[in-house]
Amino acid sequence: MPSANASRKGPEKPREIVDAAEDYAKERYGISSMIQSQEKPDRVLVRVKDLTVQKADDVVWVRARVHTSRAKGKQCFLVLRQQQFNVQALVAVGDHASKQMVKFAAKGRRISVSLRPARATDEFQDRLQSYTEKPCLKKQKKKQTKKKIVETRNSLTCLVFRLISLDFDAVLQTSTSQAIFRLQSGICHLFRETLINKGFVEIQTPKIISAASEGGANVFTVSYFKNNAYLAQSPQLYKQMCICADFEKVFCIGPVFRAEDSNTHRHLTEFVGLDIEMAFNYHYHEVVEEIADTLVQIFKGLQERFQTEIQTVSKQFPCEPFKFLEPTLRLEYCEALAMLREAGVEMGDEEDLSTPNEKLLGRLVKEKYDTDFYVLDKYPLAVRPFYTMPDPRNPKHSNSYDMFMRGEEILSGAQRIHDPQLLTERALHHGIDLEKIKAYIDSFRFGAPPHAGGGIGLERVTMLFLGLHNVRQTSMFPRDPKRLTP
Amino acid sequence: MPSANASRKGPEKPREIVDAAEDYAKERYGISSMIQSQEKPDRVLVRVKDLTVQKADDVVWVRARVHTSRAKGKQCFLVLRQQQFNVQALVAVGDHASKQMVKFAAKGRRISVSLRPARATDEFQDRLQSYTEKPCLKKQKKKQTKKKIVETRNSLTCLVFRLISLDFDAVLQTSTSQAIFRLQSGICHLFRETLINKGFVEIQTPKIISAASEGGANVFTVSYFKNNAYLAQSPQLYKQMCICADFEKVFCIGPVFRAEDSNTHRHLTEFVGLDIEMAFNYHYHEVVEEIADTLVQIFKGLQERFQTEIQTVSKQFPCEPFKFLEPTLRLEYCEALAMLREAGVEMGDEEDLSTPNEKLLGRLVKEKYDTDFYVLDKYPLAVRPFYTMPDPRNPKHSNSYDMFMRGEEILSGAQRIHDPQLLTERALHHGIDLEKIKAYIDSFRFGAPPHAGGGIGLERVTMLFLGLHNVRQTSMFPRDPKRLTP
């Protein structure tokens, strides 16, 4: 392959003698051999996003995908794509490019090109001088990939094109997917960064467990050598064991499995849990404040560091910027009930919130307090799990809380009962077989500090921060009762 | 409960009138009620590690475990523990403490104490003025927990005491466990910090998959609604799909499942994988260098930020500090063969390294190059998986590598074949049913950049960095063919 400079000095031939037999540019294009790490050339590949006006007089090499190619007479316009960045290139019959080369360009292949920037605009345009590399795009596949991910009831069928969507879709889809998952990576990073700065320790909890952690319903069974085992529905027991072992503040990020046959916009059978557990001194609000502040740090970090990604997604899925207060708004359940009743909802004092009522409450809170994020505290004891600490002032309430983004629940948590005697009483009250939770109760017999925690669904946080409407858009390889591939 | 100041001003009584009936200190100790988040008191709890000489004249409150209590005549010595930090306290019959109070102290309970530091030494000693809180330690349990985690063939039985060990063991065990898992948290943090700085994106890959990813052996089966599914043996396919989707540099941290009936010091059925995949320009050594540098950054970070933990572990498990070079030593397989042959080992050119030979090689490399960490490159093609890219210069070699710490493998990786035609040929050569890996091969048909990667075992890195000898010491809740609890 001639170097870019060599090709610029190539012999010039008058156009009229160009014909099929004679291709004076044939050394400037073609299909390269597979890169098998044969050599370590000095050639520098420039990133598309770095093609700025400063490079206007340079001849540069770029390796990119052909996003579109459009032949028109003696020239071919190519849009070259690298992740979310594009540059337009022009191959025109002339000194450096032959008729055959233009024809080859029009086919659309994965290419390396040597570009000399000529105009510095958003859509960079220049003379394509030479290109090579593997062919990759088949017409038929290309057609498929142009389907949009549209948020409708039928949108689920589009997910089989996820891989293609990440890669080959039209520019909007591609940029959107890239942006969603870059932002999701950012959520994990900010979550950990914040907690490590707060003195938390990251723990790793097992996913294969010997007994169903929350009573046996909705749990996947695994064949474990000659026995059965189960997939953990939450790391809660293990987080609490670490608290009993004086780790004081722990977090973990990992898969959570729910064998629920729920086919809704916000349920997955496998999702990523961001889990927190923390010992406190005197009041579980110490923990609520730490968790709420962690989420606020995530929101701030995303708005500071991922503005490009937020803008990109909002081009396809327009949405108001996410709003939050500092410190976070904390409402008590009875206040929420009063707001809902004022809006015409009929609900009992110890009744749980339905999904439509949660959404309505989200709108009412937004109107009244101008925030998309808040904590709902003091849930009725009756609607929470047996290990939830009762409210010391009102036996019908509990020291438990949910957190909401745009009216949807993203975290559920509570002060846990750390006293084995009270825990036993509450389990009996719930009709739970004590034998099955013996190990859990026993873990508090060695002395446990008071503690509270909660679990956050990563895909829901991503979805709701960006104002999307289906959790499958924020799971790279979603799993639901009907989907196990790719 | 009287405040600390109040208790100091309490009435003084002559010692001779103290008797069983009259306890002039009774308001200064006892069992407190369960903390149910009743109130938010102003009381500040001081951390044991913060009891410095500057606090010598303060009366402070501490909440800690009783590590040991030793009564001797009219006084009781308590060692109070908070995570890895201890302070010694003295309760002596006198103005503030009664005979009954000393007796109560001798029982050993989880306590809050108000201390006035008197001497500032490692073992802080002072008059215990008042203490309360829940009882927690039963004699019988305490006895059990004094077992040491000793590294012998029988050490595995000690793991059933893991929770207790994390919490209640004698000081060495406790500090060791705390230190091991704090350092492990640091490895994850440094891994991600380094890769995010290098422009990598964190991805989340599914653990429930529809087909066994590596041929079907050693895979756990899951009941998935009315069908069967499997637990992922590695995120490799998903990492590669992200590369095909132009993410360019990705990593993930998550559980990896192997249904191998291996009962060795370094095998677990569930472990944590630190996985990397990266597109490169011309040579897979670009990726090898990135991975090796990531590990070097982890080693440096641990030695800079976790010196206390390293020292703590080495008190119980003495070990030479971990040594590494910059840049990392990269040996070719044939060089390693020559070193082993010179040391008397008989091996064929295309034979894999046995575990004893890996360890021997580690010692030879340490002697010759003074490093505990190195890359072994260019493995024989015959001993690597079908998707490994052959070496372009020698068809019996491959573009694959392992990385070693103290003579044990911690990472296995390779340039992957990104050309569907060559991949098909290699699969056929290995006698693999093409139907079963169709989706894998098809994922390269849309055009894939050349790429390489590898997977690191977190528990192994922790074990070998600290010079430990069983991977169960570095897994908080280890899983092996015979262990599913806690």
Interface residues (C-beta under 8 A of the other chain):
Chain A: M34 I35 Q36 S37 Q38 E39 K40 P41 R43 L45 R63 R65 R81 Q82 Q83 R110 K134 P135 C136 L137 K138 K141 L163 I164 L166 D167 F168 S177 Q178 F181 R182 Q184 S185 C188 H189 R192 I196 V201 E202 I203 Q204 T205 P206 K207 I208 I209 S210 F220 T221 V222 S223 Y224 F225 N227 A229 L231 Y238 M241 C242 C244 A245 D246 F247 E248 I253 G254 P255 F257 A259 D261 T269 E270 V272 N281 Y282 H283 Y284 H285 M389 P390 P392 R393 N399 Q415 H418 D419 L422 A439 S443 R445 F446 G447 P449 P450 L458 S475 M476 F477 R479 P481 L484 T485 P486
Chain B: M34 I35 Q36 S37 Q38 E39 K40 P41 R43 L45 R63 R65 R81 Q82 Q83 R110 K134 P135 C136 L137 K138 K141 L163 I164 L166 D167 F168 S177 Q178 F181 R182 Q184 S185 C188 H189 R192 I196 V201 E202 I203 Q204 T205 P206 K207 I208 I209 S210 F220 T221 V222 S223 Y224 F225 N227 A229 L231 Y238 M241 C242 C244 A245 D246 F247 E248 I253 G254 P255 F257 A259 D261 T269 E270 V272 N281 Y282 H283 Y284 H285 M389 P390 P392 R393 N399 Q415 H418 D419 L422 A439 S443 R445 F446 G447 P449 P450 L458 S475 M476 F477 R479 P481 L484 T485 P486
